[in-house]
Amino acid sequence: MSTTQQTGQTGQIEQGDIVWTPPADVLSTSRVGELLAWLGRARSMEMTTHEELWRWSVTDLEGFWSALWEFFGVRAHAAYDTVLASREMPGASWFPGATLNYAEHALGTDEDLDRVAVLGRSQTRDDVELTFADLRDQVARARAALKRLGVRSGDRVAGYLPNIPEALVAYLATASLGATWASCASEFGPRSVIDRFAQIEPVVLLVAGGYRYGAKDVDRREQVAEILAELPSVRHVVDVEYGEHRVDDALSWTSLLGAEDGAELAFEPVPFDHPLVVLFSSGTTGRPKAIVHGHGGILLEHLKNHALSWDMGPQDRMLWFSTTAWMMWNALVSSLLVRSSIVMVDGNPMHPDLTWQWRLAVETGATVMGASPGFVMACRKAGVELKDLGDLRVRVLGSAGSPLPPEGYAWLRDQLPGAQINVGSGGTDVCSGIVQNNPLLPVYAGEISGRCLGVDAHAYDESGRPVTGELGELVITSPMPSMPVGFWGDPDGSRYREAYFDRYPGVWRHGDWILFHDNGSCHVAGRSDATLNRGGVRLGTAEFYRVAEEVDGVADSLVVHLEDPDGGNGELLLFVVTDDGSRLDDELRSRLTGALRSALSPRHVPDRVIEVPTVPRNLTGKKLELPAKRILQGVRPEDVASKDALADPAALDPFVALAHSRAADGTTTRSRP
């Protein structure tokens, strides 16, 4: 691994080059340094490095998580009997006896009442600003309104909503009652919403009749009607009155809250694992999993993550573009737990151009910002210069959702000098990060800095042995409080066990393909079920995309490997979207195959390069290699993915057409589905 020192210079960069190093005073200026000092005073523990702290966090689970409980001042209505009653996975039992409420911790302290808590920015209406006092008042009113509508502890409340302050208020009000929240983004089609909400049978549904997406007016009233027709459990529909379109026969959010002047803010004490929220998997490989997360697990995990990895506190403001369907929405609003303020953004993130999110960061004074790898690479390719946009105060730049190539790290280093680049990977399943940076760790180009505290993450080979320096399955070998309470509608836990514990009994298999280096840094090479295995040489798709998408003329790509059941090389197909003004001709094919041969290996030169209008992605932007592969293997498209679950409903059509033509002319590769 290279040990090139951090510089501000542009130019060639290699994977492993250092692009950021912890400042000399990190132990006295960071939240994780504050924790280490507190451990010295309160627990007589002397540690100064991430490796020492991480090792303790995964070997003394009771000591680590009880320390976080005390350090962050968790407000319990009843004390816990023990920290970890059972370590068994699945089934670990955390903090039995304790009662608490997530919402109570998200509404600041009396010191925060006059401070801004939420800035709402959208392309639908004027800006919104709420102080912590305003937020408390609205949550109290919404709580009283939901209670008057008959919502009780254990009920489900759902939102078919954009990322707007009303969604946050409804979420916290729901949690305060001990009811359970779930949300889908307004751009989801009816089938996707029904597939999710029908599983949990909500009693109240909050909706928006429409919104503006860039310059386009979007009317969702017809979709709302379709959804309601399939959700007989819904007793009340509430229109949050966002935009110009009103939903017929719905209660008015404004009137409901207006009738609750002087409502008391209260919090139902619930057990540590009481259901707080149901998050849904993408639904692109089957029925979406309804993943249940508990009050205590999300509270402790997000306190840890936001303070110790993202280094956030009352002086910070978080801007991370997300929809209400992605776990990053839950992470965004959990910034309130550490008394940071948040920017809630709704609309087209690329409208009117690539600089809109950066200009929003300038305008709102964001200190912590999220930027997807695709967005970063698009800005780099377009030559965006952040210094021309104003006073950017971003000191931590987070990125997740897919791997970020080294060139993206270099662009961020040069555009945001001195900012900590925090690339991580985790997911909906734990509603947090598994591997990422924190202020104690250097940042290496093309790599993730290390394991998150409290996460006993490793790479396993096919025999279930830990490996370093080679690709393997990402596993977690010790329980975490934010592992799901279970799946909704899975009373015997069979679907839950099948999802995470089918390969290695008692060990969580996450589904990613990862390589850990000797120094603890790592890189995720893609989903393990999409790994390319060409003549016995395994390669993650992320490496493939890094090479292909750096070739001039290629805007996006998707690679699919159809295995040969007899053990041969199989067939490797590369699908590309060309840049505007480019076309896939022999010259571009030659440059592509030459780059892949040189950077990877001759085995990874595709058998065919095929142009498509768009790469299929889900609504959070992840490439859908496996659905495309299954279609090419002959699986019916309706059994692969709901069109409503796709960012572009027509994105899989070219793969369906190719599968039909291959079947018709007899050229389909024999492969295992």
C-alpha positions as CSV (number, residue, x, y, z in Angstrom):
1,M,0.0,0.0,0.0
2,S,1.3,3.4,-0.9
3,T,2.1,5.9,1.9
4,T,1.9,9.0,-0.3
5,Q,1.4,12.0,2.0
6,Q,-1.7,14.2,1.9
7,T,-1.3,16.9,-0.6
8,G,-3.5,19.4,-2.3
9,Q,-2.2,18.7,-5.7
10,T,-4.2,17.2,-8.5
11,G,-3.0,14.5,-10.8
12,Q,-2.5,10.8,-10.8
13,I,-3.7,8.9,-7.7
14,E,-3.4,5.3,-6.8
15,Q,-5.6,3.2,-4.5
16,G,-4.2,3.3,-1.0
17,D,-2.6,6.8,-1.3
18,I,-3.3,8.8,1.8
19,V,-5.6,11.8,1.2
20,W,-6.4,12.9,4.8
21,T,-4.7,12.3,8.1
22,P,-6.0,13.0,11.6
23,P,-4.8,16.4,13.0
24,A,-2.2,16.4,15.7
25,D,-4.8,17.7,18.3
26,V,-7.5,15.1,17.4
27,L,-7.7,13.7,20.9
28,S,-8.6,17.2,22.3
29,T,-10.9,18.4,19.5
30,S,-13.0,15.4,18.5
31,R,-16.0,13.6,20.0
32,V,-14.2,10.3,20.0
33,G,-11.3,12.0,21.8
34,E,-13.8,13.2,24.3
35,L,-15.0,9.7,24.8
36,L,-11.4,8.4,25.3
37,A,-10.8,11.1,27.9
38,W,-14.0,10.2,29.7
39,L,-13.1,6.5,29.7
40,G,-9.8,7.5,31.4
41,R,-11.7,9.4,34.1
42,A,-14.8,7.2,34.6
43,R,-13.4,3.7,33.8
44,S,-9.6,4.1,34.4
45,M,-9.0,3.0,30.8
46,E,-6.1,4.5,28.9
47,M,-6.5,4.3,25.1
48,T,-5.4,6.6,22.4
49,T,-5.9,4.8,19.1
50,H,-8.8,3.5,17.1
51,E,-7.4,0.0,17.1
52,E,-7.3,-0.1,20.9
53,L,-10.8,1.4,21.1
54,W,-12.3,-0.9,18.4
55,R,-10.7,-4.0,19.9
56,W,-12.2,-3.2,23.3
57,S,-15.6,-2.4,21.8
58,V,-15.9,-5.9,20.2
59,T,-14.4,-8.0,23.0
60,D,-16.1,-6.3,26.0
61,L,-19.6,-5.8,24.6
62,E,-21.1,-5.1,28.0
63,G,-18.4,-2.6,28.9
64,F,-18.5,-0.7,25.6
65,W,-22.2,-0.3,25.2
66,S,-22.8,0.5,28.9
67,A,-20.1,3.1,28.7
68,L,-21.9,4.7,25.7
69,W,-25.2,4.6,27.6
70,E,-23.6,6.6,30.4
71,F,-21.4,8.8,28.2
72,F,-24.4,10.0,26.1
73,G,-26.7,10.3,29.1
74,V,-29.4,8.0,27.9
75,R,-32.7,8.9,29.7
76,A,-34.3,5.7,30.9
77,H,-37.6,5.5,32.7
78,A,-36.6,2.2,34.2
79,A,-33.1,0.9,34.7
80,Y,-31.7,-2.1,32.8
81,D,-31.1,-5.4,34.6
82,T,-28.0,-6.3,32.6
83,V,-26.4,-5.1,29.4
84,L,-26.5,-8.3,27.3
85,A,-28.7,-11.1,28.6
86,S,-27.9,-13.4,25.6
87,R,-25.2,-13.1,22.9
88,E,-26.9,-15.6,20.6
89,M,-27.3,-14.5,17.0
90,P,-30.1,-14.2,16.1
91,G,-31.8,-13.5,19.4
92,A,-29.3,-11.3,21.3
93,S,-31.1,-9.6,24.2
94,W,-29.9,-6.1,25.0
95,F,-30.6,-4.0,28.1
96,P,-33.6,-6.1,29.4
97,G,-35.7,-4.3,32.0
98,A,-34.9,-0.8,30.6
99,T,-37.7,1.4,29.3
100,L,-37.0,4.6,27.2
101,N,-38.2,6.4,24.2
102,Y,-36.3,7.4,21.0
103,A,-38.3,10.6,20.5
104,E,-37.5,11.9,23.9
105,H,-33.8,12.1,22.9
106,A,-34.4,13.7,19.5
107,L,-36.0,16.9,20.7
108,G,-33.0,18.6,22.3
109,T,-32.6,20.0,25.8
110,D,-34.0,23.1,27.4
111,E,-30.7,24.8,26.4
112,D,-31.6,24.2,22.7
113,L,-35.1,25.7,22.5
114,D,-34.1,28.8,20.6
115,R,-31.6,27.0,18.3
116,V,-32.6,26.0,14.8
117,A,-33.4,22.3,14.6
118,V,-34.7,21.9,11.0
119,L,-34.3,23.8,7.7
120,G,-36.7,22.6,5.0
121,R,-35.7,23.3,1.4
122,S,-37.7,22.2,-1.6
123,Q,-38.7,23.0,-5.1
124,T,-42.4,22.9,-4.1
125,R,-42.8,25.7,-1.5
126,D,-41.0,28.4,0.4
127,D,-38.3,27.6,2.9
128,V,-39.3,26.3,6.3
129,E,-37.4,26.8,9.6
130,L,-38.1,25.2,12.9
131,T,-36.3,25.8,16.2
132,F,-36.2,23.0,18.8
133,A,-39.1,24.8,20.6
134,D,-41.1,24.8,17.3
135,L,-40.3,21.1,16.8
136,R,-41.4,20.2,20.3
137,D,-44.6,22.1,19.9
138,Q,-45.5,20.5,16.6
139,V,-44.6,17.0,17.9
140,A,-46.8,17.5,20.9
141,R,-49.7,18.6,18.7
142,A,-49.2,15.8,16.3
143,R,-49.0,13.3,19.2
144,A,-52.3,14.6,20.6
145,A,-53.9,14.5,17.1
146,L,-52.8,10.9,16.5
147,K,-54.0,9.9,19.9
148,R,-57.4,11.4,19.2
149,L,-57.5,9.4,16.0
150,G,-57.1,6.3,18.1
151,V,-53.4,5.5,17.6
152,R,-52.0,3.5,20.5
153,S,-48.7,1.8,21.4
154,G,-48.1,-1.0,19.0
155,D,-50.1,0.5,16.2
156,R,-48.5,1.3,12.9
157,V,-48.5,4.8,11.3
158,A,-47.2,5.1,7.7
159,G,-46.2,8.1,5.6
160,Y,-46.3,8.2,1.8
161,L,-44.3,11.4,1.9
162,P,-41.4,13.5,0.6
163,N,-38.4,14.4,2.8
164,I,-40.2,17.3,4.5
165,P,-40.5,18.5,8.2
166,E,-44.0,17.1,8.4
167,A,-42.6,13.6,7.9
168,L,-40.2,14.2,10.8
169,V,-42.9,15.5,13.1
170,A,-45.2,12.6,12.3
171,Y,-42.3,10.1,12.9
172,L,-41.4,11.5,16.3
173,A,-45.1,11.9,17.3
174,T,-45.6,8.2,16.4
175,A,-42.6,7.1,18.3
176,S,-43.6,9.2,21.4
177,L,-46.8,7.1,21.6
178,G,-45.0,3.8,21.3
179,A,-46.5,3.3,17.9
180,T,-44.4,2.1,14.9
181,W,-43.5,4.3,11.9
182,A,-42.9,3.3,8.3
183,S,-42.4,5.5,5.2
184,C,-42.2,5.3,1.4
185,A,-41.1,8.1,-0.8
186,S,-43.7,9.9,-2.8
187,E,-42.1,8.8,-6.1
188,F,-42.8,5.2,-5.4
189,G,-45.5,3.6,-7.5
190,P,-48.6,2.2,-6.0
191,R,-47.5,-1.5,-6.3
192,S,-44.3,-0.8,-4.4
193,V,-46.1,1.0,-1.6
194,I,-48.8,-1.7,-1.3
195,D,-46.1,-4.4,-1.2
196,R,-44.6,-2.7,1.8
197,F,-47.4,-1.2,3.8
198,A,-49.8,-4.1,3.3
199,Q,-47.4,-6.2,5.4
200,I,-47.6,-4.0,8.4
201,E,-51.3,-2.9,8.2
202,P,-51.1,0.8,9.2
203,V,-54.0,2.4,10.9
204,V,-53.2,6.0,9.8
205,L,-51.6,7.0,6.5
206,L,-50.1,10.4,5.9
207,V,-49.9,11.5,2.3
208,A,-48.9,14.4,0.0
209,G,-51.2,15.0,-3.0
210,G,-48.2,16.1,-5.1
211,Y,-45.0,17.9,-5.4
212,R,-42.6,19.7,-7.8
213,Y,-39.6,17.8,-9.1
214,G,-37.3,20.4,-10.6
215,A,-39.5,22.3,-13.1
216,K,-42.1,19.5,-13.3
217,D,-45.4,19.4,-11.4
218,V,-46.2,15.9,-10.1
219,D,-49.8,15.0,-9.2
220,R,-50.0,11.8,-6.9
221,R,-53.7,11.8,-6.0
222,E,-54.5,8.9,-8.4
223,Q,-51.6,6.9,-6.9
224,V,-52.9,7.7,-3.3
225,A,-56.3,6.4,-4.3
226,E,-54.9,3.1,-5.7
227,I,-52.9,2.6,-2.5
228,L,-55.8,3.2,-0.2
229,A,-57.9,0.7,-2.2
230,E,-55.5,-2.0,-1.2
231,L,-54.9,-1.0,2.5
232,P,-58.1,-1.9,4.4
233,S,-56.4,-1.4,7.7
234,V,-56.2,2.3,7.2
235,R,-58.8,4.1,9.4
236,H,-57.7,7.7,8.7
237,V,-55.9,9.4,5.8
238,V,-54.2,12.7,6.6
239,D,-53.1,15.1,3.8
240,V,-50.1,17.1,4.9
241,E,-51.1,19.7,2.4
242,Y,-47.8,20.0,0.6
243,G,-47.9,21.6,-2.8
244,E,-51.0,22.4,-4.8
245,H,-52.9,19.1,-5.0
246,R,-55.3,18.0,-2.2
247,V,-56.4,14.5,-1.5
248,D,-60.2,14.0,-1.5
249,D,-61.8,12.8,1.8
250,A,-58.6,13.2,3.7
251,L,-58.1,14.9,7.1
252,S,-56.2,18.2,7.1
253,W,-52.8,18.0,8.8
254,T,-53.0,21.8,9.5
255,S,-56.4,21.5,11.0
256,L,-55.5,18.5,13.1
257,L,-52.5,20.3,14.6
258,G,-54.3,23.6,14.9
259,A,-56.9,21.9,17.1
260,E,-54.3,20.8,19.7
261,D,-53.0,24.2,21.0
262,G,-51.3,23.7,24.3
263,A,-50.9,19.9,23.9
264,E,-48.6,18.3,26.4
265,L,-45.4,16.7,25.2
266,A,-45.1,13.2,26.7
267,F,-43.3,10.0,25.9
268,E,-44.5,6.5,26.4
269,P,-41.8,4.4,28.1
270,V,-41.2,1.3,26.0
271,P,-38.7,-1.7,26.3
272,F,-35.4,-1.4,24.6
273,D,-36.4,-3.6,21.6
274,H,-39.9,-2.1,21.2
275,P,-40.5,-1.5,17.5
276,L,-39.6,2.0,16.5
277,V,-39.6,1.8,12.7
278,V,-40.0,-0.7,9.9
279,L,-37.5,-0.2,7.1
280,F,-38.0,-2.0,3.8
281,S,-35.4,-3.7,1.6
282,S,-35.3,-2.7,-2.1
283,G,-37.8,-5.3,-3.3
284,T,-35.8,-6.0,-6.5
285,T,-35.1,-9.7,-5.7
286,G,-38.5,-10.6,-4.2
287,R,-41.0,-9.3,-1.7
288,P,-39.5,-6.4,0.3
289,K,-38.2,-7.5,3.7
290,A,-40.1,-5.6,6.5
291,I,-37.1,-5.0,8.8
292,V,-38.1,-4.0,12.4
293,H,-35.7,-1.8,14.4
294,G,-36.2,-1.0,18.1
295,H,-36.1,2.2,20.0
296,G,-33.0,1.4,22.1
297,G,-31.0,-0.1,19.3
298,I,-31.4,2.8,16.9
299,L,-30.9,5.3,19.8
300,L,-27.6,3.8,20.9
301,E,-26.3,3.0,17.5
302,H,-27.0,6.5,16.1
303,L,-25.6,8.3,19.1
304,K,-22.4,6.3,18.6
305,N,-22.3,6.7,14.8
306,H,-23.1,10.4,14.6
307,A,-20.8,11.5,17.5
308,L,-17.9,9.1,17.2
309,S,-17.7,8.5,13.4
310,W,-19.2,11.7,12.0
311,D,-17.9,13.8,14.9
312,M,-21.2,15.7,15.2
313,G,-22.5,17.9,18.1
314,P,-24.6,20.9,18.8
315,Q,-22.5,23.2,16.6
316,D,-23.1,21.1,13.5
317,R,-25.7,21.0,10.7
318,M,-26.2,18.0,8.5
319,L,-27.2,18.0,4.8
320,W,-27.6,14.6,3.2
321,F,-30.0,14.3,0.3
322,S,-32.3,11.3,0.9
323,T,-35.8,10.2,0.4
324,T,-38.0,8.9,3.1
325,A,-37.5,5.3,1.7
326,W,-33.8,5.1,2.4
327,M,-32.2,4.3,5.8
328,M,-30.2,7.5,5.3
329,W,-33.4,9.4,6.1
330,N,-33.4,7.8,9.5
331,A,-29.7,8.6,9.9
332,L,-30.3,12.2,8.8
333,V,-33.1,12.9,11.4
334,S,-31.1,11.1,14.1
335,S,-28.6,14.0,13.9
336,L,-31.1,15.6,16.3
337,L,-30.0,13.0,18.9
338,V,-26.6,14.7,19.2
339,R,-28.3,18.2,19.1
340,S,-27.2,18.9,15.6
341,S,-29.6,20.6,13.2
342,I,-30.6,19.1,9.9
343,V,-31.5,20.3,6.4
344,M,-34.4,18.3,4.8
345,V,-34.2,18.5,1.0
346,D,-37.0,17.6,-1.4
347,G,-36.9,17.8,-5.2
348,N,-34.6,17.0,-8.0
349,P,-31.1,17.0,-6.6
350,M,-29.6,17.8,-10.0
351,H,-31.9,20.8,-10.8
352,P,-31.1,23.1,-12.2
353,D,-27.6,21.7,-12.4
354,L,-25.0,19.7,-10.5
355,T,-24.1,22.6,-8.2
356,W,-27.5,22.9,-6.5
357,Q,-26.7,20.7,-3.5
358,W,-23.3,22.5,-3.0
359,R,-25.0,25.9,-3.2
360,L,-27.5,24.7,-0.7
361,A,-24.7,23.7,1.6
362,V,-23.3,27.2,1.3
363,E,-26.7,28.8,1.9
364,T,-27.6,26.7,5.0
365,G,-24.1,26.6,6.5
366,A,-23.9,22.8,6.5
367,T,-20.8,21.4,8.3
368,V,-21.5,17.7,7.6
369,M,-22.7,16.8,4.1
370,G,-23.5,13.6,2.3
371,A,-22.6,13.1,-1.4
372,S,-23.2,9.8,-3.2
373,P,-20.3,8.3,-5.1
374,G,-22.2,8.8,-8.4
375,F,-22.8,12.5,-7.6
376,V,-19.1,13.0,-6.7
377,M,-17.9,11.4,-9.9
378,A,-20.4,13.4,-12.0
379,C,-19.2,16.6,-10.4
380,R,-15.6,15.6,-11.1
381,K,-16.4,14.7,-14.7
382,A,-18.2,18.0,-15.3
383,G,-15.3,20.0,-13.9
384,V,-17.3,21.6,-11.0
385,E,-15.2,24.0,-9.0
386,L,-16.6,24.3,-5.5
387,K,-14.5,27.4,-4.7
388,D,-16.6,29.4,-7.1
389,L,-19.8,28.7,-5.2
390,G,-19.2,30.6,-2.0
391,D,-18.2,29.9,1.6
392,L,-18.5,26.1,2.0
393,R,-18.1,25.2,5.7
394,V,-18.3,21.4,5.2
395,R,-15.7,19.8,7.4
396,V,-17.0,16.2,7.1
397,L,-18.0,14.8,3.7
398,G,-19.8,11.5,3.9
399,S,-20.4,9.1,1.0
400,A,-22.2,5.8,0.9
401,G,-24.4,3.6,-1.3
402,S,-21.6,2.3,-3.6
403,P,-17.8,2.3,-3.8
404,L,-16.1,5.6,-4.5
405,P,-13.1,5.3,-6.9
406,P,-9.7,6.8,-5.9
407,E,-10.3,9.6,-8.4
408,G,-13.3,10.7,-6.4
409,Y,-11.3,10.9,-3.2
410,A,-8.7,13.0,-5.1
411,W,-11.5,15.4,-6.3
412,L,-12.9,15.8,-2.8
413,R,-9.5,16.4,-1.3
414,D,-8.7,19.1,-3.8
415,Q,-12.1,20.7,-3.7
416,L,-12.6,20.6,0.1
417,P,-9.0,21.1,1.5
418,G,-8.8,19.7,5.0
419,A,-12.2,18.2,5.1
420,Q,-12.5,14.6,6.5
421,I,-13.7,12.3,3.8
422,N,-15.8,9.6,5.4
423,V,-16.7,6.9,2.9
424,G,-18.6,4.1,4.5
425,S,-20.7,1.0,3.9
426,G,-23.6,-0.5,6.0
427,G,-27.2,-0.6,5.1
428,T,-30.9,-0.8,6.0
429,D,-30.3,-4.1,7.8
430,V,-28.4,-2.4,10.7
431,C,-29.6,1.1,9.8
432,S,-26.0,2.4,10.2
433,G,-22.5,1.8,9.0
434,I,-20.4,-1.3,9.4
435,V,-17.2,0.1,8.0
436,Q,-16.2,3.8,7.7
437,N,-13.9,6.5,8.8
438,N,-13.7,8.3,12.1
439,P,-11.4,11.2,13.2
440,L,-8.7,8.8,14.5
441,L,-8.2,7.1,11.2
442,P,-6.4,8.3,8.0
443,V,-8.3,8.2,4.7
444,Y,-6.9,6.1,1.9
445,A,-7.9,6.7,-1.7
446,G,-10.4,4.1,-2.9
447,E,-10.7,2.5,0.5
448,I,-12.8,2.7,3.6
449,S,-10.7,3.6,6.6
450,G,-11.7,0.8,9.0
451,R,-14.3,-1.0,11.1
452,C,-17.0,0.9,13.0
453,L,-16.8,0.8,16.8
454,G,-18.8,-2.0,18.2
455,V,-18.9,-3.8,14.9
456,D,-17.0,-7.1,14.8
457,A,-16.7,-7.2,11.0
458,H,-14.5,-9.6,9.1
459,A,-14.1,-11.2,5.7
460,Y,-14.8,-14.9,5.5
461,D,-13.7,-17.3,2.8
462,E,-16.0,-20.0,1.5
463,S,-15.0,-22.3,4.3
464,G,-16.0,-19.7,6.9
465,R,-12.4,-18.8,7.9
466,P,-11.4,-15.1,8.4
467,V,-9.1,-13.8,5.6
468,T,-7.0,-10.7,5.2
469,G,-5.6,-9.4,2.0
470,E,-8.2,-11.3,-0.1
471,L,-11.8,-10.9,-1.0
472,G,-14.4,-12.6,1.1
473,E,-17.9,-12.4,2.5
474,L,-18.6,-9.5,4.8
475,V,-19.6,-11.0,8.2
476,I,-20.3,-9.7,11.7
477,T,-19.3,-12.2,14.4
478,S,-20.7,-10.5,17.5
479,P,-24.2,-9.0,18.1
480,M,-25.0,-5.2,17.8
481,P,-27.9,-3.4,19.4
482,S,-29.1,-2.2,16.0
483,M,-29.4,-5.6,14.4
484,P,-33.1,-6.0,13.6
485,V,-35.6,-7.0,16.3
486,G,-36.9,-9.2,13.5
487,F,-39.0,-9.1,10.3
488,W,-42.6,-8.1,10.5
489,G,-44.9,-11.0,9.8
490,D,-42.2,-13.6,10.5
491,P,-43.3,-15.0,13.8
492,D,-40.9,-18.0,13.9
493,G,-38.0,-16.0,12.6
494,S,-37.4,-18.2,9.7
495,R,-37.1,-15.4,7.1
496,Y,-34.8,-13.5,9.3
497,R,-32.5,-16.5,9.8
498,E,-32.5,-17.2,6.1
499,A,-31.6,-13.6,5.3
500,Y,-28.5,-13.3,7.4
501,F,-27.6,-16.6,9.1
502,D,-28.0,-19.2,6.3
503,R,-24.4,-19.6,5.4
504,Y,-22.5,-19.4,8.7
505,P,-24.6,-20.4,11.7
506,G,-24.4,-17.8,14.5
507,V,-22.6,-15.3,12.3
508,W,-24.3,-12.5,10.4
509,R,-23.6,-12.6,6.6
510,H,-24.2,-9.2,5.2
511,G,-24.1,-10.0,1.5
512,D,-21.2,-7.8,0.5
513,W,-17.9,-8.9,-1.0
514,I,-15.1,-7.1,0.9
515,L,-11.3,-7.1,1.3
516,F,-9.6,-6.1,4.6
517,H,-6.0,-4.9,4.5
518,D,-3.4,-5.5,7.2
519,N,-3.9,-2.0,8.5
520,G,-7.6,-2.4,9.0
521,S,-8.7,-0.4,5.9
522,C,-10.9,-2.2,3.4
523,H,-12.9,-1.8,0.2
524,V,-16.2,-3.3,-0.7
525,A,-16.1,-4.9,-4.1
526,G,-19.9,-5.2,-4.7
527,R,-22.6,-7.6,-3.7
528,S,-21.3,-11.1,-3.2
529,D,-24.2,-12.5,-5.3
530,A,-23.0,-10.4,-8.2
531,T,-19.3,-11.3,-7.9
532,L,-17.7,-12.2,-11.2
533,N,-16.1,-15.7,-11.1
534,R,-14.2,-16.0,-14.4
535,G,-12.2,-19.2,-14.8
536,G,-11.7,-19.4,-11.0
537,V,-10.6,-15.7,-10.7
538,R,-13.1,-13.8,-8.5
539,L,-13.6,-10.1,-9.0
540,G,-16.0,-7.6,-7.5
541,T,-18.1,-5.5,-9.8
542,A,-16.8,-2.3,-8.2
543,E,-13.3,-2.8,-9.7
544,F,-14.9,-3.4,-13.0
545,Y,-16.9,-0.2,-13.0
546,R,-14.0,1.9,-11.8
547,V,-12.1,1.0,-15.0
548,A,-15.0,1.0,-17.4
549,E,-16.5,4.4,-16.3
550,E,-13.1,6.2,-16.5
551,V,-13.0,5.5,-20.3
552,D,-13.9,8.6,-22.3
553,G,-17.4,8.2,-23.8
554,V,-18.8,5.9,-21.1
555,A,-21.3,7.5,-18.7
556,D,-22.4,4.4,-16.9
557,S,-22.1,0.6,-17.0
558,L,-23.4,-2.7,-15.7
559,V,-21.6,-6.0,-15.9
560,V,-23.2,-9.5,-15.7
561,H,-21.5,-12.9,-15.7
562,L,-23.5,-15.9,-16.8
563,E,-21.7,-18.9,-15.3
564,D,-21.0,-22.1,-17.2
565,P,-22.3,-25.1,-15.0
566,D,-19.5,-27.2,-16.4
567,G,-16.9,-24.9,-14.9
568,G,-15.8,-23.0,-18.0
569,N,-15.4,-19.2,-18.3
570,G,-19.1,-18.6,-18.9
571,E,-20.2,-15.5,-20.7
572,L,-19.3,-11.9,-19.5
573,L,-21.6,-9.2,-20.8
574,L,-20.9,-5.5,-20.3
575,F,-23.7,-3.0,-20.8
576,V,-22.8,0.6,-21.2
577,V,-24.5,4.0,-21.4
578,T,-22.6,6.4,-23.5
579,D,-21.9,10.1,-22.9
580,D,-24.0,12.6,-24.8
581,G,-22.5,12.9,-28.2
582,S,-20.8,9.5,-28.0
583,R,-21.8,6.2,-29.5
584,L,-20.7,2.6,-29.0
585,D,-18.6,2.0,-32.1
586,D,-15.6,-0.3,-32.7
587,E,-13.2,2.4,-31.5
588,L,-14.9,2.8,-28.1
589,R,-15.2,-1.0,-27.8
590,S,-11.5,-1.4,-28.4
591,R,-10.6,1.3,-25.8
592,L,-12.9,-0.3,-23.3
593,T,-11.6,-3.8,-23.7
594,G,-8.1,-2.6,-23.7
595,A,-8.5,-0.8,-20.5
596,L,-10.1,-3.8,-18.8
597,R,-7.5,-6.1,-20.1
598,S,-4.7,-3.9,-18.8
599,A,-6.2,-2.9,-15.4
600,L,-7.8,-6.2,-14.5
601,S,-6.9,-9.3,-16.5
602,P,-7.5,-10.9,-19.9
603,R,-10.2,-13.1,-18.2
604,H,-12.2,-10.0,-17.5
605,V,-12.5,-8.7,-21.1
606,P,-16.2,-9.0,-21.8
607,D,-17.5,-11.3,-24.5
608,R,-19.9,-8.7,-25.6
609,V,-20.3,-4.9,-25.1
610,I,-23.9,-3.8,-25.5
611,E,-25.2,-0.3,-25.4
612,V,-28.4,0.4,-23.3
613,P,-30.2,3.7,-22.7
614,T,-29.9,3.5,-18.9
615,V,-28.5,1.2,-16.3
616,P,-31.2,-0.3,-14.1
617,R,-31.1,1.0,-10.5
618,N,-33.3,0.9,-7.6
619,L,-34.8,4.0,-6.1
620,T,-31.8,4.6,-3.8
621,G,-29.5,4.5,-6.8
622,K,-27.9,1.0,-6.5
623,K,-27.1,-0.9,-9.7
624,L,-29.2,-4.0,-10.2
625,E,-26.8,-6.6,-11.4
626,L,-28.7,-9.6,-10.0
627,P,-32.2,-8.8,-11.5
628,A,-30.5,-8.2,-14.9
629,K,-28.6,-11.5,-14.6
630,R,-31.7,-13.4,-13.6
631,I,-33.7,-12.1,-16.6
632,L,-30.9,-13.2,-18.9
633,Q,-31.0,-16.6,-17.3
634,G,-34.7,-16.9,-18.3
635,V,-36.5,-15.8,-15.2
636,R,-39.7,-13.9,-15.9
637,P,-39.2,-10.1,-15.3
638,E,-42.2,-9.9,-13.1
639,D,-40.6,-12.4,-10.8
640,V,-37.3,-10.4,-10.7
641,A,-38.4,-6.8,-9.8
642,S,-41.4,-4.7,-9.5
643,K,-41.2,-1.8,-12.0
644,D,-42.3,0.5,-9.2
645,A,-39.0,-0.4,-7.4
646,L,-36.9,0.9,-10.3
647,A,-35.6,4.5,-10.7
648,D,-36.5,4.1,-14.4
649,P,-39.4,1.6,-14.8
650,A,-38.2,0.8,-18.4
651,A,-34.6,0.2,-17.4
652,L,-34.9,-3.6,-17.5
653,D,-36.7,-3.7,-20.8
654,P,-33.5,-4.0,-23.0
655,F,-32.5,-7.0,-20.9
656,V,-35.9,-8.7,-21.4
657,A,-35.6,-8.1,-25.2
658,L,-32.1,-9.5,-25.2
659,A,-33.2,-12.6,-23.3
660,H,-36.0,-13.2,-25.8
661,S,-33.7,-12.8,-28.8
662,R,-31.0,-15.1,-27.3
663,A,-33.7,-17.7,-26.5
664,A,-35.0,-17.4,-30.1
665,D,-31.7,-17.9,-31.8
666,G,-30.4,-20.5,-29.4
667,T,-27.4,-18.6,-28.2
668,T,-28.3,-18.5,-24.5
669,T,-25.4,-19.6,-22.3
670,R,-26.2,-22.6,-20.2
671,S,-26.0,-21.3,-16.6
672,R,-27.4,-21.9,-13.2
673,P,-30.1,-19.4,-12.1
